[in-house]
Amino acid sequence: MSDTEHWVARALGGERSALDEVFRRHRSRLVAWIALAAPPALTRRVPAEDLAQETLLEAARKLDRFEPRGPRSFYAWLVGIARHKLSEAQRAESADKRGGAEPLVRDPTGRITSPTRAAARAERADRVRAALLELPEAQAEALRLRYLEGLSTAEVAARMGRSETAVKALVARAFGELAGRLDADSSECAPPRAPAAPLGVPDPQSSGPPS
């Protein structure tokens, strides 16, 4: 049993601290995935960090529905929830555009925020895009083909002239690099704050990809 599977098993047994640890291990990688999968116009209004938090809250509510099927199954389950959250956010954004402008900005998760907060979110979205641009060329290309163009691993391998194993390794390294850069940016930009709340409740901070 992998370390992640160990924590997931404890979380499924009802241990709240184990659930917090599982979420901590997956959050940065989930943020990176959302940053790649979401349209830039959407993440300028709602940062990948916020959509990831919505995903984790939903996962906490539906934890009893998760069925372990290997060391990567929990992350795959989180990505499935994230896809649904992205679809919801895009539908909400389209509805907002049809409804016209409002004095306050309503983000696609349903919250209302001020123009100042919206500008801060746009700045964070810019940092995500900057982090993507700083990735090594091969890693960035693998991510772009796999998640932005939606190609299968086999199709990416054929396009890049590499084996499927090599493509999977590139993607895994890219997620690690991206998550690390996002964490570093958050640490540099964040003001001093009290210790973070457990990830079962709203909190925009976390660290580290899953092991």
Secondary structure, 3 states (H helix, E strand, C coil): CCHHHHHHHHHHCCCHHHHHHHHHHHHHHHHHHHHHHCCHHHHHHCCHHHHHHHHHHHHHHCHHHCCCCCCCHHHHHHHHHHHHHHHHHHHHHHHHHHHCCCCCEECCCCCEECHHHHHHHHHHHHHHHHHHHCCCHHHHHHHHHHHHCCCCHHHHHHHHCCCHHHHHHHHHHHHHHHHHHHHHHHHHHCCCCCCCCCCCCCCCCCCCCCC
